[in-house]
Amino acid sequence: MQRLLFESSPLLIFLCAAVAIGYAFILYRSKHTWSKRINQILFGLRTALVFFLAILLLGPVLKLITNQFEKPNWVFLIDSSSSVAEVIDSTARLQLVNQINNARTSLQKQGYDVELKDLQGNELKEIDYTAKTSDLNKGIQNVIQEYEGRNLAGIILVSDGIYNSGLSPLYTPVRMPVFSVGLGDTLARVDLILKNVAYNKIAYQGNKFPISGAGVGTRHAK
């Protein structure tokens, strides 16, 4: 949409036209050596020029407004680390992929743009669950930075909640709504058990003393 605005009153345009016509009339009312037709052409050109210069003195401003409509975005932030493959079997992983695709299709039908990304910020074509690290906080921050200034409706985090890199996402402020989809078993598992710890029975304050031990257990985290 375009609008022409003036610093002064728009009614002064009529005054500018009157000044232009009057000035041209004074210049070309007398007889000249050229023909009457040329005199009329010069009269019109002089009027247009003076009118244009007078309009510029009014300080016109052309205001151009462009409306650009952007669809809201949803981002599926998927934890494709190996720990997810350890807690859900291949059948459950296939069902998860189908559910994500169905949710994506449903959101697109509602007018949203939907993208699938991993924790490193890469667009996911296929979920392979082979990543060795999980930085949930960095993954969320990467999405927020990428969509800075854009219409981001929210983030859907699909993860088992295990992170072995970066800060805890629980204590980092997020300006966007984050919806989490938990995977795996909710029971806490022991990652490591310390056995046969050898140490000195007597130790004095300020002295260094050796301690050694053996650790056994099942590896649940990545």
Secondary structure, DSSP 8 states (H G I E B T S, - for coil): -EEEEESS-TTHHHHHHHHHHHHHHHHHSS--SS-HHHHHHHHHHHHHHHHHHHHHHT-EEEEE--------EEEEEE--BHHHHHHS-HHHHHHHHHHHHHHHHHHHHTT-EEEEEETTS-B-SS----BS---HHHHHHHHHHHTTTS-EEEEEEEE-S---SS--GGGS--SS-EEEEE-S--S-----EEEEEEE-S---TT----EEEEEE------
